[in-house]
């Protein structure tokens, strides 16, 4: 086998170089497409240990997609800071870069409480951000209180939940899978976020006290 030494003297083949430039510019134009206007900056690191505006925006988009009762996203699933200004396709893809599909489950209140409780003390990216419910977890007593529609969530209440397929695979609670990643209805997370944001002229996500973690 003959080896070729590659250095600065190697000249690009013109046709291939022109094609590279063309597709690069085309991709840049597509990624720069404006979806909405973001009125506040998003800091993804906030969502690792506490409620964040980014987590609230994404979980709202998840819940809206299937008109579920609840939307869930783990803080570590959001992976970029987004500055104030035009919110583009690149912004959506940067926030959600893994290409996960959005799924839907049916779960009892007691199982949902168990799920939230399991990750409430996590500081490595598994803390769950929520839409449609709120919760408070006391790490010292290992207790959790969840509210839904203004009332305490009962153990036997049935709720639909939108979440990504990555987290669905991690579930160790009883639930019924209504839509999995192979379902034709399941769309990539960034596309779900894109369509949610496109419906709004301006985005102003904020911290709303959706969950409180009382740490030791």
Secondary structure, 3 states (H helix, E strand, C coil): CCCCCCCCCCCCCHHHHHHHHHHHHHHHHHHCCEEEEECCCECHHHHHCCCCHHHHHHHHHHHHHHCCCEEEEEHHHCCCCECCEEEEHHHHHHHCCCCCEEEEEEEEHHHHHHHHHHHHCCCCCCCEEEECEEEEEECCCCEEEEEECCEECCCCCEEEEEEEHHHHCCCCCCCEEEECCCCCCCCEHHHHHHHHHHCCCEECCCCCCCEEEECC
